[in-house]
Amino acid sequence: MPTVERYPEGTPCWVDIGMPDLPAGRAFYAGLFGWEVEEGGPEIGHYSMARLRGLDVAALGMQQVPGVVAWTTYLAVDDLDATVARAEAAGATVLAPAMDVMTFGRTAVVADPGGAVVSFWQAGDHHGASLVNEPGCLVWNELTTRAVTESLAFYEAVVGLHGHAVDMGGSSYWELRLADGTAVAGLMPMEGDMWPPELPNHWMVYFAVEDTDATAARCVELGGAAPVPPTDIPPGRFAVLNDPQGGTFSVIRPAEPPA
């Protein structure tokens, strides 16, 4: 069971989504992934923890930006204030300054030089997802961007992630690696006419599943959509799905067991 107790700096450690109808969102994701979702109290805005076998895997909260329903990727950092300072120096726009989240940790939200929104997380009592790389859990995070050169330089300067070009079936792709060579995230260039021009640069969240086709069908049954139907790619069989409120995420059955 791939449980995690600490994340090295630069590693995606947590994901959450803000939704206008939180009860409906809890019901959808519980029905799709089998999550046990515990609603938080009013003092934390009903922020709801999603768990599998009692271990934290993700969270659902109230919509923070009107009209925007999106999964957010959090990168682990050791010193939030120093990270935000480096991010600003490297061309980021700070959307939410560094703040304490009770005793759970500290967070800040920035838009990278290409406009992709990402959060940083300095752990306190909460280090991030305790269970990963299993069905229903976070398995990959991918920066999808047109600002490739700027983004590679930014994430290396800010959190020490080094871009490494890899063969993705003839398509351009970079793994974002820690100093020890461990790949912890990806960068997908938005090249060609397959990407709608109105689609902003963004971080995509991938959840592992046992059966991509069955999960996509279940998503539609629950009122969502599958804008990119189940498709085979080198890492496995994936699909891009929408929840009924417009949140976009990906699911994948990995071709090989994830590390």
C-alpha positions as YAML, in Angstrom:
chain: A
units: angstrom
residues:
- id: 1
  name: MET
  ca: [0.00, 0.00, 0.00]
- id: 2
  name: PRO
  ca: [1.79, 3.23, -1.17]
- id: 3
  name: THR
  ca: [1.31, 5.42, 1.88]
- id: 4
  name: VAL
  ca: [3.22, 8.69, 2.21]
- id: 5
  name: GLU
  ca: [4.31, 10.51, 5.36]
- id: 6
  name: ARG
  ca: [6.51, 13.22, 3.83]
- id: 7
  name: TYR
  ca: [6.91, 14.87, 0.43]
- id: 8
  name: PRO
  ca: [10.23, 16.25, -0.84]
- id: 9
  name: GLU
  ca: [10.14, 19.87, -1.95]
- id: 10
  name: GLY
  ca: [8.65, 20.28, -5.41]
- id: 11
  name: THR
  ca: [6.55, 17.10, -5.26]
- id: 12
  name: PRO
  ca: [2.79, 17.41, -5.87]
- id: 13
  name: CYS
  ca: [1.44, 16.54, -2.44]
- id: 14
  name: TRP
  ca: [-2.26, 17.45, -2.44]
- id: 15
  name: VAL
  ca: [-5.21, 18.25, -4.69]
- id: 16
  name: ASP
  ca: [-8.56, 19.84, -4.00]
- id: 17
  name: ILE
  ca: [-11.46, 21.36, -5.91]
- id: 18
  name: GLY
  ca: [-13.79, 24.28, -5.19]
- id: 19
  name: MET
  ca: [-17.42, 23.76, -6.20]
- id: 20
  name: PRO
  ca: [-20.58, 25.91, -6.09]
- id: 21
  name: ASP
  ca: [-22.70, 22.93, -4.97]
- id: 22
  name: LEU
  ca: [-20.54, 21.14, -2.44]
- id: 23
  name: PRO
  ca: [-23.08, 18.46, -1.36]
- id: 24
  name: ALA
  ca: [-23.63, 17.47, -5.00]
- id: 25
  name: GLY
  ca: [-19.88, 17.40, -5.55]
- id: 26
  name: ARG
  ca: [-19.35, 15.12, -2.58]
- id: 27
  name: ALA
  ca: [-22.02, 12.74, -3.89]
- id: 28
  name: PHE
  ca: [-20.53, 12.67, -7.41]
- id: 29
  name: TYR
  ca: [-16.96, 11.88, -6.39]
- id: 30
  name: ALA
  ca: [-18.03, 9.39, -3.74]
- id: 31
  name: GLY
  ca: [-20.05, 7.62, -6.42]
- id: 32
  name: LEU
  ca: [-17.22, 7.72, -8.95]
- id: 33
  name: PHE
  ca: [-14.21, 6.78, -6.83]
- id: 34
  name: GLY
  ca: [-15.74, 5.21, -3.74]
- id: 35
  name: TRP
  ca: [-14.42, 8.00, -1.55]
- id: 36
  name: GLU
  ca: [-15.63, 8.40, 2.01]
- id: 37
  name: VAL
  ca: [-16.11, 12.17, 2.22]
- id: 38
  name: GLU
  ca: [-16.25, 13.85, 5.62]
- id: 39
  name: GLU
  ca: [-17.77, 17.33, 5.65]
- id: 40
  name: GLY
  ca: [-15.83, 19.84, 7.67]
- id: 41
  name: GLY
  ca: [-17.46, 22.34, 9.99]
- id: 42
  name: PRO
  ca: [-18.36, 25.96, 9.24]
- id: 43
  name: GLU
  ca: [-15.14, 27.16, 10.85]
- id: 44
  name: ILE
  ca: [-13.24, 25.68, 7.86]
- id: 45
  name: GLY
  ca: [-15.88, 26.52, 5.26]
- id: 46
  name: HIS
  ca: [-17.18, 22.94, 5.15]
- id: 47
  name: TYR
  ca: [-13.89, 21.84, 3.54]
- id: 48
  name: SER
  ca: [-14.49, 18.13, 3.04]
- id: 49
  name: MET
  ca: [-11.80, 15.46, 3.27]
- id: 50
  name: ALA
  ca: [-12.00, 12.52, 0.87]
- id: 51
  name: ARG
  ca: [-10.58, 9.27, 2.18]
- id: 52
  name: LEU
  ca: [-10.00, 5.67, 1.17]
- id: 53
  name: ARG
  ca: [-9.53, 3.13, 3.96]
- id: 54
  name: GLY
  ca: [-9.42, 6.05, 6.37]
- id: 55
  name: LEU
  ca: [-6.49, 7.76, 4.63]
- id: 56
  name: ASP
  ca: [-6.65, 11.25, 3.10]
- id: 57
  name: VAL
  ca: [-6.56, 11.28, -0.71]
- id: 58
  name: ALA
  ca: [-8.07, 14.66, -1.77]
- id: 59
  name: ALA
  ca: [-10.52, 17.33, -0.67]
- id: 60
  name: LEU
  ca: [-13.56, 19.24, -1.87]
- id: 61
  name: GLY
  ca: [-14.37, 22.78, -0.81]
- id: 62
  name: MET
  ca: [-16.57, 25.74, -1.62]
- id: 63
  name: GLN
  ca: [-15.92, 27.60, -4.86]
- id: 64
  name: GLN
  ca: [-13.41, 30.40, -4.26]
- id: 65
  name: VAL
  ca: [-13.47, 32.16, -7.63]
- id: 66
  name: PRO
  ca: [-16.91, 32.78, -9.20]
- id: 67
  name: GLY
  ca: [-17.33, 30.84, -12.41]
- id: 68
  name: VAL
  ca: [-14.21, 28.71, -11.89]
- id: 69
  name: VAL
  ca: [-14.50, 25.03, -10.95]
- id: 70
  name: ALA
  ca: [-11.04, 23.52, -11.08]
- id: 71
  name: TRP
  ca: [-8.82, 20.97, -9.41]
- id: 72
  name: THR
  ca: [-5.79, 22.59, -7.78]
- id: 73
  name: THR
  ca: [-2.34, 21.02, -7.53]
- id: 74
  name: TYR
  ca: [-0.26, 21.76, -4.42]
- id: 75
  name: LEU
  ca: [3.53, 21.48, -4.53]
- id: 76
  name: ALA
  ca: [5.30, 20.65, -1.26]
- id: 77
  name: VAL
  ca: [7.77, 23.29, -0.07]
- id: 78
  name: ASP
  ca: [10.04, 23.55, 2.94]
- id: 79
  name: ASP
  ca: [9.83, 27.32, 3.45]
- id: 80
  name: LEU
  ca: [6.71, 28.95, 2.04]
- id: 81
  name: ASP
  ca: [7.80, 32.57, 2.39]
- id: 82
  name: ALA
  ca: [11.12, 31.91, 0.65]
- id: 83
  name: THR
  ca: [9.30, 29.96, -2.09]
- id: 84
  name: VAL
  ca: [6.85, 32.79, -2.77]
- id: 85
  name: ALA
  ca: [9.73, 35.26, -2.93]
- id: 86
  name: ARG
  ca: [11.52, 33.07, -5.48]
- id: 87
  name: ALA
  ca: [8.29, 32.66, -7.45]
- id: 88
  name: GLU
  ca: [7.76, 36.41, -7.68]
- id: 89
  name: ALA
  ca: [11.38, 36.94, -8.73]
- id: 90
  name: ALA
  ca: [10.91, 34.28, -11.42]
- id: 91
  name: GLY
  ca: [7.86, 36.00, -12.91]
- id: 92
  name: ALA
  ca: [4.88, 34.60, -10.98]
- id: 93
  name: THR
  ca: [1.80, 36.58, -10.04]
- id: 94
  name: VAL
  ca: [0.73, 36.01, -6.43]
- id: 95
  name: LEU
  ca: [-3.01, 35.31, -6.34]
- id: 96
  name: ALA
  ca: [-3.25, 34.48, -2.63]
- id: 97
  name: PRO
  ca: [-0.35, 35.44, -0.34]
- id: 98
  name: ALA
  ca: [1.20, 33.12, 2.21]
- id: 99
  name: MET
  ca: [-1.23, 32.28, 4.99]
- id: 100
  name: ASP
  ca: [-1.64, 29.85, 7.88]
- id: 101
  name: VAL
  ca: [-4.33, 27.18, 7.58]
- id: 102
  name: MET
  ca: [-4.98, 26.63, 11.28]
- id: 103
  name: THR
  ca: [-2.37, 24.08, 12.43]
- id: 104
  name: PHE
  ca: [-2.56, 22.06, 9.20]
- id: 105
  name: GLY
  ca: [0.13, 24.04, 7.36]
- id: 106
  name: ARG
  ca: [0.74, 27.15, 5.30]
- id: 107
  name: THR
  ca: [-0.26, 27.84, 1.71]
- id: 108
  name: ALA
  ca: [-0.05, 30.38, -1.10]
- id: 109
  name: VAL
  ca: [-1.44, 30.46, -4.63]
- id: 110
  name: VAL
  ca: [0.40, 31.83, -7.66]
- id: 111
  name: ALA
  ca: [0.03, 31.98, -11.42]
- id: 112
  name: ASP
  ca: [3.27, 30.87, -13.07]
- id: 113
  name: PRO
  ca: [4.75, 32.91, -15.96]
- id: 114
  name: GLY
  ca: [2.43, 31.13, -18.41]
- id: 115
  name: GLY
  ca: [-0.63, 31.84, -16.27]
- id: 116
  name: ALA
  ca: [-1.11, 28.30, -14.92]
- id: 117
  name: VAL
  ca: [-2.37, 28.40, -11.34]
- id: 118
  name: VAL
  ca: [-0.52, 26.33, -8.73]
- id: 119
  name: SER
  ca: [-0.50, 26.26, -4.95]
- id: 120
  name: PHE
  ca: [2.38, 25.70, -2.56]
- id: 121
  name: TRP
  ca: [2.04, 23.78, 0.71]
- id: 122
  name: GLN
  ca: [4.32, 23.90, 3.74]
- id: 123
  name: ALA
  ca: [3.20, 21.03, 5.92]
- id: 124
  name: GLY
  ca: [2.13, 21.37, 9.51]
- id: 125
  name: ASP
  ca: [-0.19, 18.72, 10.93]
- id: 126
  name: HIS
  ca: [-1.28, 17.84, 7.38]
- id: 127
  name: HIS
  ca: [1.48, 16.74, 4.98]
- id: 128
  name: GLY
  ca: [-0.83, 16.04, 2.02]
- id: 129
  name: ALA
  ca: [-2.25, 12.85, 0.56]
- id: 130
  name: SER
  ca: [-1.50, 9.84, 2.74]
- id: 131
  name: LEU
  ca: [-2.41, 7.31, 0.04]
- id: 132
  name: VAL
  ca: [-1.37, 7.64, -3.62]
- id: 133
  name: ASN
  ca: [-0.88, 5.56, -6.77]
- id: 134
  name: GLU
  ca: [-3.83, 3.25, -6.11]
- id: 135
  name: PRO
  ca: [-7.29, 3.23, -7.75]
- id: 136
  name: GLY
  ca: [-9.18, 6.31, -6.61]
- id: 137
  name: CYS
  ca: [-5.98, 8.10, -5.61]
- id: 138
  name: LEU
  ca: [-3.74, 10.76, -7.08]
- id: 139
  name: VAL
  ca: [-1.23, 9.20, -9.46]
- id: 140
  name: TRP
  ca: [0.16, 12.08, -11.59]
- id: 141
  name: ASN
  ca: [0.10, 15.85, -12.00]
- id: 142
  name: GLU
  ca: [0.84, 17.48, -15.34]
- id: 143
  name: LEU
  ca: [1.45, 21.08, -16.32]
- id: 144
  name: THR
  ca: [-0.25, 21.59, -19.68]
- id: 145
  name: THR
  ca: [1.13, 24.79, -21.18]
- id: 146
  name: ARG
  ca: [2.11, 26.79, -24.23]
- id: 147
  name: ALA
  ca: [4.86, 28.53, -22.21]
- id: 148
  name: VAL
  ca: [7.26, 25.58, -22.21]
- id: 149
  name: THR
  ca: [10.62, 27.33, -21.93]
- id: 150
  name: GLU
  ca: [9.40, 29.82, -19.34]
- id: 151
  name: SER
  ca: [7.73, 27.08, -17.28]
- id: 152
  name: LEU
  ca: [10.76, 24.79, -17.24]
- id: 153
  name: ALA
  ca: [12.93, 27.66, -16.02]
- id: 154
  name: PHE
  ca: [10.34, 28.74, -13.44]
- id: 155
  name: TYR
  ca: [9.81, 25.41, -11.69]
- id: 156
  name: GLU
  ca: [13.54, 24.73, -11.59]
- id: 157
  name: ALA
  ca: [14.25, 28.12, -10.02]
- id: 158
  name: VAL
  ca: [11.39, 27.99, -7.55]
- id: 159
  name: VAL
  ca: [11.14, 24.38, -6.36]
- id: 160
  name: GLY
  ca: [14.15, 22.67, -7.92]
- id: 161
  name: LEU
  ca: [12.32, 20.56, -10.51]
- id: 162
  name: HIS
  ca: [14.49, 19.76, -13.53]
- id: 163
  name: GLY
  ca: [12.86, 19.19, -16.92]
- id: 164
  name: HIS
  ca: [13.86, 16.01, -18.73]
- id: 165
  name: ALA
  ca: [12.62, 15.43, -22.29]
- id: 166
  name: VAL
  ca: [11.15, 11.93, -22.80]
- id: 167
  name: ASP
  ca: [9.66, 10.08, -25.76]
- id: 168
  name: MET
  ca: [5.87, 10.07, -25.52]
- id: 169
  name: GLY
  ca: [4.98, 8.26, -28.71]
- id: 170
  name: GLY
  ca: [6.34, 10.99, -30.96]
- id: 171
  name: SER
  ca: [4.91, 13.89, -28.97]
- id: 172
  name: SER
  ca: [6.96, 16.41, -27.02]
- id: 173
  name: TYR
  ca: [6.89, 15.78, -23.28]
- id: 174
  name: TRP
  ca: [8.99, 16.59, -20.23]
- id: 175
  name: GLU
  ca: [9.21, 14.86, -16.89]
- id: 176
  name: LEU
  ca: [9.77, 17.21, -13.97]
- id: 177
  name: ARG
  ca: [12.34, 15.53, -11.74]
- id: 178
  name: LEU
  ca: [13.78, 15.99, -8.30]
- id: 179
  name: ALA
  ca: [17.53, 16.39, -7.89]
- id: 180
  name: ASP
  ca: [17.86, 12.62, -7.35]
- id: 181
  name: GLY
  ca: [16.23, 11.95, -10.73]
- id: 182
  name: THR
  ca: [12.81, 10.92, -9.43]
- id: 183
  name: ALA
  ca: [10.04, 12.01, -11.82]
- id: 184
  name: VAL
  ca: [7.26, 13.60, -9.77]
- id: 185
  name: ALA
  ca: [5.25, 15.48, -12.43]
- id: 186
  name: GLY
  ca: [5.02, 16.12, -16.15]
- id: 187
  name: LEU
  ca: [4.89, 18.99, -18.62]
- id: 188
  name: MET
  ca: [2.75, 18.63, -21.73]
- id: 189
  name: PRO
  ca: [3.21, 21.32, -24.40]
- id: 190
  name: MET
  ca: [-0.01, 22.55, -25.97]
- id: 191
  name: GLU
  ca: [1.18, 22.23, -29.55]
- id: 192
  name: GLY
  ca: [-0.93, 21.95, -32.69]
- id: 193
  name: ASP
  ca: [-4.61, 22.51, -33.39]
- id: 194
  name: MET
  ca: [-5.85, 19.77, -31.02]
- id: 195
  name: TRP
  ca: [-5.82, 22.33, -28.20]
- id: 196
  name: PRO
  ca: [-8.69, 24.87, -28.25]
- id: 197
  name: PRO
  ca: [-7.19, 28.37, -28.33]
- id: 198
  name: GLU
  ca: [-9.41, 29.44, -25.41]
- id: 199
  name: LEU
  ca: [-8.04, 26.65, -23.16]
- id: 200
  name: PRO
  ca: [-5.75, 28.30, -20.59]
- id: 201
  name: ASN
  ca: [-2.47, 26.88, -19.40]
- id: 202
  name: HIS
  ca: [-3.24, 24.67, -16.41]
- id: 203
  name: TRP
  ca: [-2.20, 21.85, -14.10]
- id: 204
  name: MET
  ca: [-4.06, 18.60, -14.83]
- id: 205
  name: VAL
  ca: [-4.79, 16.09, -12.05]
- id: 206
  name: TYR
  ca: [-4.75, 12.34, -12.78]
- id: 207
  name: PHE
  ca: [-6.43, 9.72, -10.61]
- id: 208
  name: ALA
  ca: [-5.59, 6.03, -10.97]
- id: 209
  name: VAL
  ca: [-8.45, 3.65, -11.80]
- id: 210
  name: GLU
  ca: [-8.80, -0.09, -12.32]
- id: 211
  name: ASP
  ca: [-10.86, 0.29, -15.53]
- id: 212
  name: THR
  ca: [-10.74, 3.52, -17.52]
- id: 213
  name: ASP
  ca: [-13.69, 2.64, -19.75]
- id: 214
  name: ALA
  ca: [-15.92, 1.70, -16.82]
- id: 215
  name: THR
  ca: [-14.94, 4.86, -14.92]
- id: 216
  name: ALA
  ca: [-15.70, 7.09, -17.92]
- id: 217
  name: ALA
  ca: [-19.08, 5.40, -18.36]
- id: 218
  name: ARG
  ca: [-19.83, 5.80, -14.64]
- id: 219
  name: CYS
  ca: [-18.92, 9.49, -14.84]
- id: 220
  name: VAL
  ca: [-21.51, 9.99, -17.59]
- id: 221
  name: GLU
  ca: [-24.11, 8.02, -15.61]
- id: 222
  name: LEU
  ca: [-23.54, 10.35, -12.67]
- id: 223
  name: GLY
  ca: [-24.18, 13.43, -14.83]
- id: 224
  name: GLY
  ca: [-20.64, 14.20, -15.94]
- id: 225
  name: ALA
  ca: [-19.02, 13.97, -19.36]
- id: 226
  name: ALA
  ca: [-16.00, 12.41, -21.08]
- id: 227
  name: PRO
  ca: [-14.67, 15.08, -23.49]
- id: 228
  name: VAL
  ca: [-11.63, 12.88, -24.21]
- id: 229
  name: PRO
  ca: [-12.87, 9.28, -24.29]
- id: 230
  name: PRO
  ca: [-10.75, 6.35, -23.12]
- id: 231
  name: THR
  ca: [-7.55, 6.33, -25.17]
- id: 232
  name: ASP
  ca: [-4.34, 4.31, -25.09]
- id: 233
  name: ILE
  ca: [-1.13, 6.29, -24.57]
- id: 234
  name: PRO
  ca: [2.35, 5.01, -23.59]
- id: 235
  name: PRO
  ca: [1.78, 5.42, -19.81]
- id: 236
  name: GLY
  ca: [-1.57, 3.59, -19.90]
- id: 237
  name: ARG
  ca: [-5.23, 3.98, -20.86]
- id: 238
  name: PHE
  ca: [-6.56, 7.40, -19.92]
- id: 239
  name: ALA
  ca: [-9.59, 9.65, -20.30]
- id: 240
  name: VAL
  ca: [-10.36, 13.29, -19.56]
- id: 241
  name: LEU
  ca: [-13.58, 13.70, -17.61]
- id: 242
  name: ASN
  ca: [-15.82, 16.53, -16.44]
- id: 243
  name: ASP
  ca: [-17.85, 16.45, -13.26]
- id: 244
  name: PRO
  ca: [-21.43, 17.81, -13.50]
- id: 245
  name: GLN
  ca: [-20.28, 21.23, -12.25]
- id: 246
  name: GLY
  ca: [-17.54, 21.61, -14.85]
- id: 247
  name: GLY
  ca: [-14.46, 20.43, -12.97]
- id: 248
  name: THR
  ca: [-11.98, 18.73, -15.32]
- id: 249
  name: PHE
  ca: [-9.71, 15.86, -14.32]
- id: 250
  name: SER
  ca: [-8.09, 12.81, -15.88]
- id: 251
  name: VAL
  ca: [-8.17, 9.13, -14.98]
- id: 252
  name: ILE
  ca: [-5.69, 6.48, -16.03]
- id: 253
  name: ARG
  ca: [-5.10, 2.79, -15.71]
- id: 254
  name: PRO
  ca: [-1.30, 2.76, -15.67]
- id: 255
  name: ALA
  ca: [0.41, 0.40, -18.09]
- id: 256
  name: GLU
  ca: [2.84, -0.46, -15.30]
- id: 257
  name: PRO
  ca: [2.35, -0.27, -11.53]
- id: 258
  name: PRO
  ca: [3.34, 3.27, -10.46]
- id: 259
  name: ALA
  ca: [6.31, 3.68, -8.15]
...
